[in-house]
Amino acid sequence: MAGARAAAAASAGPSASSGNPPPQEPGLGELLEEFSRTQYRAKDCSGTGGSKVERIEKRCLELFGRDYCYSVIQNVNGDICGHYPQHIVFLEYESSEKEKDTFQSTVQVSKLQDLVNRSKTARCRGRFVCPVILFKGKHICRSATLAGWGELYGRTGYNYIFSGGADDAWADSEDITEEDCALRSSDTHLFDKVRGYDIKLLRYLSVKYICDLMVENKKVKFGMNVTSSEKVDKAQRYADFTLLSIPYPGCEFFKEYKDRDYMAEGLIFNWKQDYVDAPLSIPDFLTSSLNIDWSQYQSWDLVQQTQNYLKLLLSIINSDDDSGLLVHCISGWDRTPLFISLLRLSLWADGLIHTSLKPAEILYLTVAYDWFLFGHMLVDRLSKGEEIFFFCFNFLKHIISEEFSALKTQRRKSLPARDAGFTLEDICMLRRKDRGSTTSLGSDFSLVMESSPGAAGSFTYEAVELLPAGAQTQASWLAALSERETRLQEVRSAFLAAYSSTVGLRAAAPSPSGAIGGLLEQFVRGVGLRSTSSNTL
C-alpha cells in the first residue's frame, strides 16, 4: 500500500537520480514519526511527547526568525484554540540579522490577541483567522469556515459536537433550525457580535479576498446546519470583502487517489452528489488575465483543478493590490494546509519569501507549521487511506514551470522592449530537455535532471553575454525559473526520502503485479535508503 506512495514519484530529482540521498533537515524523521503517531493538541504538550513538540515549535520559530521579525500570539495549553500552535507566529516584516537587534513591533500584540479571543467563536472549532505567510507586506491567512447555529446552540455543546478528527465527525444533536435557535437564544444579536469581531480581525490584517474551498454552502448533518460560510451569510455582513467560491474535494476524495496507485491524472470529482451545492464563483476581474476556461471546472481532473486554483491564488497575492488573502475549507486542516503549503513552497522557490532557507529547511517548516501544528490528523487520514498530505508534496512536480512563478508578473512589469532579433521562444530553446514522463509509473527515468556543465538545460554567463540587453533580462529570468524547478525537485526528493523511511515503508504492502514494489525498490536505492545488495523491502 504505502509502497505506491514512493513509487508514484520515483527518481524525484537530481539527488535521487545521482544515487546520493537528498539532504534531510535534522529532526524531520522525528517530526514525521510524531505526526503519524498522534494528532497535535496544544493541551497535551507535556511528558515525552510534549518535549518533542516543544523541539518542533522551537525549530519553527528559529526558521521564521531567519528572515522575519515577528511577534507571538500565546496559545499555551490551547487556551485560544486547541489545534493551533502554542506559539502562533505573526510575521511583521522581512529583516536582516542586523535589523533584528533594533526590532520594534509594528502592531499592538495585545489588541491582536484581544481580537483573536473575541472572534474565535465565529468560526468552526474556534479556528480563527490566522496569518501564516507574509508576501510583499500582505498577510496570507488560514482559518475554518464560519460556525453555524448548530455549533453555538446544539444541545450537546461545542466540545461534544466537534469531537473526533474527521470533517464530518459530528456528534448527535437535536434536529433544530436556525429560526428555532434564534427564538431560544437570549441574545438574538449573537451572530452580529461574533461575526462582527471576525470582520474586525480580517480588517486589522488588511484581508480583502476570502477563498472558500467548501463544496457545500453549509455543512448539514442530522438536518442541522452545523457550519455556514461567508458566501451564504443572510445578513450580508461580508459584502465588503471579495468572496471567491472555489469548491475543492474534501480529504475523503483522496482515498480514490490512493486507490488509483497515487495517480491524480484523470481523477475527476463527482460533482453530481447530493451534498455538493456550492458552484464556482469568481469575480471576472480576477480571472481575465489567467486564460483559464472556468466554466469547465467540473471536467478538470485533480491535477488541473489544483493547478488552476493555485494559479488563481498566486495571481491574487501577486497583484498591485495591498490587500491580504484568507483561505479556508470546513475545519481548515486538510484542504486549507494543502494550498497554504503549496503557496509557501511556490513563493519560496521563486526566491520571494524565506529567502535564507534551504530546501530541507523550508520542507521542515511547512510540514511542521502548516500541517502538524495546525492540527492535520495524519494518523486518522492514513488509517482511512485519505492521503491528501502525501499528495501535496508529490504534487510539486506539477508546479515547476513558469506558469506558477510569481516572477512572471514582475517580469512583465519591468522587462524592457525585446530586441527584434530574439524572441522568448528562441531563448527557451536554451533549456530544452529530453526526459521521461513526469507522471507515468512506467517511466523509470521520470524527472531526470541534467547535471553536466554546459548541458542543454544549463545557463552559462558566456551564453547570456551573447544575447542583446533585452534578451539577457529574459535569459536571467529563465535562469531563475530553472532554479525554481531545481529547488522544488529538491524539496520533493527530500520529502519522499523522509516519508519512505518513516511513514511510507512502515506499512508497505507488495503490489499484486510486482511493478509498484520494483519501482519502490528503485526509489529506495536511488535516495540511499538501502544498499544495492539488499534483496528485500
C-alpha positions in Angstrom: 0.0 0.0 0.0 2.5 2.6 1.2 4.9 1.4 -1.4 2.9 3.2 -4.1 3.3 6.5 -2.3 7.0 6.5 -3.1 6.7 4.6 -6.4 4.3 7.2 -7.7 7.2 9.7 -7.5 10.3 7.5 -8.2 13.5 9.2 -9.1 12.2 12.6 -8.0 15.1 14.9 -8.7 18.8 15.4 -9.1 19.7 14.0 -5.7 17.7 10.8 -6.3 19.0 10.3 -9.7 22.6 10.8 -8.7 22.5 8.0 -6.1 23.1 10.3 -3.2 20.4 10.8 -0.6 18.7 14.2 -0.6 19.7 16.3 2.4 17.2 16.0 5.3 16.6 18.6 7.9 17.7 17.4 11.3 14.6 16.2 13.2 12.5 15.7 10.0 12.3 12.0 10.7 11.3 12.6 14.3 8.7 15.1 13.1 7.1 12.6 10.7 7.2 9.9 13.3 5.4 12.1 15.8 3.0 13.4 13.1 2.0 9.8 12.1 1.6 8.7 15.7 -0.9 11.3 17.0 -2.7 14.4 16.2 -1.2 17.6 17.7 -3.2 19.1 20.6 -1.9 22.1 22.3 -3.2 21.0 25.7 -1.3 17.7 25.5 2.1 19.2 25.3 3.6 17.5 28.4 5.7 14.5 29.0 7.8 12.8 26.4 5.5 13.7 23.6 5.5 17.3 24.8 9.2 17.6 24.7 9.2 16.5 21.1 6.5 19.1 20.2 8.5 21.8 22.1 11.5 21.0 19.9 9.4 21.2 16.8 7.9 24.5 17.8 11.3 25.9 18.8 12.7 24.9 15.4 9.8 26.6 13.6 10.4 29.8 15.5 14.1 29.7 14.6 13.4 29.1 10.9 10.9 32.0 10.8 13.4 34.2 12.6 16.0 33.7 9.9 14.2 36.1 7.5 11.5 37.9 9.5 10.8 39.9 12.6 7.7 38.6 14.3 5.5 38.7 17.3 4.0 35.8 19.1 0.3 35.2 19.9 0.4 33.0 23.0 -1.8 29.9 22.9 -0.3 28.0 25.8 -2.3 24.8 26.6 -4.6 25.6 23.7 -6.4 28.4 25.6 -7.3 30.1 22.3 -7.6 27.1 20.0 -6.7 23.5 20.9 -5.4 22.7 17.4 -3.3 25.8 16.8 0.4 26.1 17.7 1.2 27.1 21.3 3.2 30.0 19.9 1.4 31.4 16.9 3.7 33.5 14.7 2.7 36.9 13.5 5.2 37.9 10.8 5.6 41.7 10.7 8.3 42.4 8.1 11.3 40.9 6.4 14.6 41.8 8.1 18.3 41.1 8.2 20.2 39.9 11.3 21.3 43.4 12.0 17.8 44.8 11.9 16.6 42.2 14.4 18.7 43.9 17.1 16.6 47.1 16.8 13.3 45.3 16.2 10.2 47.2 17.4 6.8 45.7 16.9 4.6 47.4 14.3 1.4 46.0 15.8 -0.3 46.1 19.2 0.0 42.5 20.1 -2.4 43.0 23.0 -5.0 44.3 20.5 -4.4 41.5 18.1 -4.7 38.9 21.0 -7.9 40.6 22.1 -9.4 40.4 18.6 -8.5 36.8 18.3 -10.1 35.9 21.7 -13.3 37.7 20.8 -13.6 36.4 17.2 -12.7 32.7 17.7 -16.2 31.6 18.4 -17.2 33.0 15.0 -15.5 30.1 13.2 -15.8 26.3 13.3 -13.9 24.6 16.1 -12.7 28.0 17.2 -10.2 28.0 14.3 -9.9 31.8 13.9 -8.4 33.8 11.1 -4.6 33.3 11.5 -1.9 35.0 9.4 0.7 32.4 8.3 2.6 33.9 5.3 3.9 37.4 4.6 4.4 38.4 1.0 5.0 41.9 -0.2 3.6 43.2 3.0 0.4 41.2 2.6 -0.9 38.6 5.0 -2.0 35.2 3.7 -4.3 33.8 6.3 -6.0 30.5 7.1 -9.0 29.5 9.2 -12.0 27.3 9.4 -15.3 28.3 7.9 -17.9 30.3 9.8 -19.7 28.5 12.7 -23.4 27.9 12.3 -26.2 27.8 14.8 -25.6 24.1 15.3 -22.2 24.8 16.9 -23.4 27.7 19.0 -26.7 26.2 20.2 -26.5 22.5 19.8 -27.9 20.7 22.8 -24.6 18.8 23.4 -22.4 21.9 23.1 -19.3 22.8 21.1 -16.9 20.4 22.7 -19.1 17.4 22.0 -20.4 18.3 18.6 -16.9 18.7 17.3 -15.3 15.7 18.9 -13.3 13.4 16.6 -10.9 14.0 13.8 -12.8 14.0 10.5 -14.5 16.9 8.9 -17.8 15.0 9.1 -17.5 13.6 12.6 -20.4 15.4 14.1 -22.0 14.1 17.3 -25.7 13.6 17.6 -27.6 16.8 18.3 -31.3 17.6 18.2 -32.8 18.5 14.8 -33.4 22.2 15.0 -33.4 25.1 12.5 -31.7 28.4 12.6 -35.0 30.1 13.3 -35.7 27.8 16.3 -32.3 28.7 17.7 -32.8 32.4 17.3 -36.1 32.2 19.2 -34.5 30.2 22.0 -31.5 32.5 22.3 -31.3 35.1 25.0 -29.3 37.2 22.6 -30.6 37.3 19.1 -27.7 39.5 18.0 -25.1 36.9 18.8 -24.1 36.5 15.2 -23.8 40.2 14.8 -21.4 40.2 17.7 -19.2 37.2 17.0 -19.1 37.8 13.2 -18.5 41.4 13.8 -15.3 40.6 15.7 -14.3 38.2 12.9 -14.7 41.0 10.4 -12.7 43.4 12.7 -9.9 40.9 12.8 -9.9 40.5 9.0 -9.8 44.2 8.6 -7.0 44.5 11.1 -5.0 42.1 9.0 -6.0 44.0 5.8 -7.6 40.9 4.3 -9.9 41.7 1.4 -10.1 38.4 -0.5 -11.7 35.3 1.0 -11.3 32.0 -0.9 -13.8 29.3 0.2 -12.8 25.7 -0.7 -16.1 24.1 0.5 -18.2 22.1 -2.0 -21.2 22.9 0.2 -22.8 26.2 1.0 -23.3 24.9 4.5 -22.3 21.7 6.2 -25.5 19.9 7.1 -25.7 16.9 9.5 -28.9 15.4 11.1 -31.0 18.1 9.4 -29.0 20.9 11.1 -26.6 23.5 9.6 -23.5 22.8 11.6 -21.4 25.3 9.8 -22.0 28.2 7.5 -19.8 30.3 5.2 -19.4 33.9 4.2 -21.0 33.4 0.8 -24.4 32.5 2.3 -24.4 34.9 5.3 -28.0 36.1 5.2 -27.2 39.5 6.7 -24.5 40.1 4.1 -22.0 41.0 6.8 -19.1 40.1 4.4 -20.4 42.1 1.5 -17.4 44.5 1.6 -15.0 41.6 1.0 -14.3 39.9 -2.3 -15.7 36.4 -1.9 -14.5 33.5 -4.1 -16.2 30.2 -4.1 -13.7 27.7 -5.4 -15.1 24.2 -4.5 -12.4 21.6 -4.0 -12.9 17.9 -3.0 -12.5 17.1 0.7 -10.0 14.7 2.2 -12.2 11.7 1.6 -11.8 12.1 -2.1 -8.1 11.4 -1.7 -8.9 7.8 -0.8 -9.6 7.4 -4.6 -6.2 9.0 -5.3 -4.5 6.3 -3.1 -6.7 3.5 -4.6 -5.5 4.6 -8.1 -1.9 3.9 -7.2 -1.4 7.6 -6.4 -2.2 8.8 -9.9 -4.0 12.1 -9.9 -4.2 12.4 -13.7 -7.7 11.5 -14.9 -9.1 11.5 -11.4 -12.3 13.7 -11.6 -14.5 14.5 -8.6 -18.2 13.6 -8.9 -19.9 17.0 -8.8 -23.4 15.5 -9.0 -23.5 14.2 -5.4 -26.5 15.4 -3.4 -24.5 17.4 -0.8 -22.5 19.4 -3.4 -24.3 22.7 -3.8 -21.6 25.3 -3.9 -20.9 26.5 -7.5 -17.7 28.0 -8.6 -17.9 31.8 -8.3 -15.0 34.2 -9.0 -15.3 37.9 -9.9 -14.4 38.5 -13.6 -11.7 41.0 -12.8 -9.7 38.2 -11.1 -9.9 35.8 -14.0 -9.3 37.9 -17.1 -5.5 37.5 -17.1 -5.3 33.8 -16.4 -6.5 32.4 -19.7 -8.5 29.6 -18.0 -12.0 28.5 -19.0 -13.5 28.3 -15.6 -16.8 27.1 -17.0 -15.2 23.7 -17.5 -14.1 23.3 -13.8 -16.3 20.2 -13.3 -14.4 18.4 -16.1 -10.9 19.0 -14.7 -9.0 16.2 -13.1 -7.3 16.6 -9.8 -4.1 17.9 -11.3 -5.8 20.5 -13.5 -8.1 21.7 -10.7 -5.2 22.1 -8.2 -3.0 23.8 -10.7 -5.7 26.3 -11.7 -6.7 27.1 -8.2 -3.1 27.7 -7.3 -2.7 30.0 -10.3 -5.7 32.0 -9.1 -4.4 32.3 -5.5 -0.9 33.4 -6.8 -2.4 36.0 -9.1 -4.4 37.5 -6.3 -1.5 37.9 -3.9 0.9 39.0 -6.7 -1.4 41.8 -7.8 -0.8 45.5 -7.2 -3.5 45.4 -4.5 -2.1 45.8 -1.0 -4.9 43.5 0.5 -4.4 40.2 2.1 -6.0 36.8 1.4 -7.9 34.2 3.6 -8.1 30.6 2.5 -10.4 28.2 4.3 -12.3 24.9 3.9 -14.6 23.5 6.6 -12.3 22.7 9.5 -9.2 24.3 8.0 -6.9 21.3 8.5 -7.0 19.3 5.2 -7.6 21.3 2.0 -6.5 24.6 3.7 -2.9 23.4 4.5 -2.7 21.9 1.1 -3.0 25.3 -0.6 -1.1 27.2 2.1 1.8 24.8 1.8 1.8 25.0 -2.0 1.7 28.8 -1.8 4.6 28.9 0.7 6.8 26.5 -1.4 6.0 28.2 -4.7 6.9 31.6 -3.4 10.0 30.3 -1.7 11.1 28.6 -4.9 10.9 31.9 -6.7 13.2 33.4 -4.0 10.4 35.8 -2.8 9.9 34.5 0.8 12.0 32.7 3.4 15.0 33.6 1.2 17.7 32.2 3.5 16.1 28.8 3.9 17.5 25.7 2.2 15.2 23.1 0.6 15.4 20.8 3.6 14.6 23.7 6.0 11.6 25.0 4.1 10.3 21.5 3.9 10.6 21.1 7.7 8.9 24.4 8.3 5.9 23.7 6.1 5.4 20.2 7.3 5.7 21.2 11.0 3.9 24.5 11.0 1.4 24.4 8.1 0.3 20.8 8.7 1.3 19.3 12.1 1.0 22.3 14.4 -2.3 23.4 12.8 -3.9 20.1 13.6 -3.9 18.0 10.4 -4.8 14.5 11.7 -2.4 12.4 9.7 -2.8 9.3 11.7 -6.6 9.3 11.0 -6.2 10.1 7.3 -3.6 7.3 6.8 -5.9 4.8 8.5 -8.6 5.7 6.0 -6.3 6.0 3.0 -7.1 9.7 2.6 -3.6 10.7 1.6 -4.0 14.5 1.0 -0.8 15.1 2.9 1.3 13.0 0.6 -0.5 14.4 -2.4 0.6 17.9 -1.5 4.4 17.2 -1.7 4.2 14.8 -4.6 2.2 17.4 -6.5 5.3 19.7 -6.5 6.3 18.1 -9.8 3.3 19.8 -11.4 4.1 23.4 -10.5 7.7 23.7 -11.6 7.0 25.7 -14.7 6.9 29.4 -15.3 3.1 29.3 -15.2 3.3 29.2 -11.5 6.0 31.7 -11.0 5.2 35.0 -9.2 8.3 36.3 -11.0 6.4 36.2 -14.3 4.1 39.1 -13.4 7.0 41.1 -12.1 9.0 40.4 -15.3 6.2 41.7 -17.4 6.1 44.9 -15.4 9.8 45.6 -15.6 11.0 43.9 -18.8 12.5 46.3 -21.4 11.4 46.0 -25.0 12.7 42.9 -26.7 15.4 43.0 -29.4 13.7 42.2 -32.7 16.3 39.5 -33.4 15.3 37.4 -30.3 12.0 36.0 -29.1 11.2 34.4 -25.8 10.7 31.2 -27.6 14.3 31.4 -29.0 15.7 31.7 -25.6 13.6 28.9 -24.3 15.4 26.7 -26.7 18.5 27.0 -24.4 16.8 24.9 -21.8 15.1 22.2 -23.9 15.2 18.9 -22.1 14.9 15.2 -23.2 13.5 13.2 -20.4 10.8 10.7 -19.4 7.3 11.3 -18.3 6.9 13.4 -15.1 3.9 11.4 -14.1 3.9 7.9 -15.5 4.5 5.0 -13.2 6.0 3.2 -16.2 8.7 5.7 -16.7 11.8 4.5 -14.8 13.7 7.8 -15.6 11.0 10.3 -15.0 12.2 13.8 -13.8 15.8 13.1 -14.7 17.7 16.4 -14.4 20.8 17.5 -16.4 23.8 17.8 -14.2 26.7 18.1 -16.6 28.3 21.6 -17.3 27.1 23.2 -20.4 24.1 20.8 -20.8 21.2 21.9 -22.9 19.2 22.9 -19.8 22.1 24.9 -18.3 22.6 28.7 -18.5 26.1 30.0 -18.6 27.5 33.5 -18.4 29.0 33.0 -21.8 25.7 32.2 -23.3 23.9 35.2 -21.7 26.7 37.6 -22.8 26.0 36.7 -26.4 22.4 38.0 -26.1 21.2 41.6 -26.6 20.3 43.5 -23.4 16.5 42.8 -23.5 17.2 39.1 -24.2 19.7 39.0 -21.4 17.0 40.1 -19.0 14.8 37.3 -20.3 17.6 34.8 -20.0 18.2 35.8 -16.4 14.5 35.4 -15.7 14.5 31.9 -17.3 17.6 31.0 -15.3 15.6 31.9 -12.2 12.8 29.6 -13.4 15.3 26.8 -13.9 16.4 27.4 -10.3 12.8 27.2 -9.3 12.4 23.8 -10.8 15.6 22.6 -9.1 14.5 23.8 -5.7 11.1 22.3 -5.9 12.5 19.0 -7.1 14.9 19.0 -4.1 12.1 19.6 -1.7 10.1 16.8 -3.2 13.1 14.4 -3.2 13.8 15.2 0.5 10.1 14.6 1.4 9.9 11.3 -0.4 13.1 10.1 1.2 12.0 11.0 4.7 8.4 9.8 4.2 9.5 6.5 2.8 11.9 5.8 5.7 9.2 6.7 8.3 5.6 6.7 7.4 5.6 5.1 3.9 7.7 2.0 4.3 6.3 1.1 7.7 3.2 -0.4 6.3 4.4 -1.3 2.8 2.4 -4.0 1.0 3.5 -5.7 -2.2 1.7 -4.9 -5.4 0.0 -7.9 -7.0 1.8 -7.1 -10.2 5.1 -6.5 -8.6 5.6 -3.3 -10.6 5.0 -1.0 -7.7 7.4 -2.9 -5.5 10.1 -2.8 -8.1 9.8 1.0 -8.6 9.7 1.5 -4.8 12.9 -0.5 -4.5 14.5 1.6 -7.3 13.5 4.8 -5.4 14.8 3.5 -2.1 18.1 2.7 -3.6 18.2 6.0 -5.5 17.9 8.1 -2.4 20.3 6.0 -0.5 17.9 4.4 2.0 19.1 0.9 1.2 22.3 -0.6 -0.2 22.1 -2.3 -3.6 22.9 -5.6 -2.1 19.6 -5.8 -0.3 17.0 -8.1 -1.9 14.0 -7.4 0.3 12.0 -4.5 1.4 
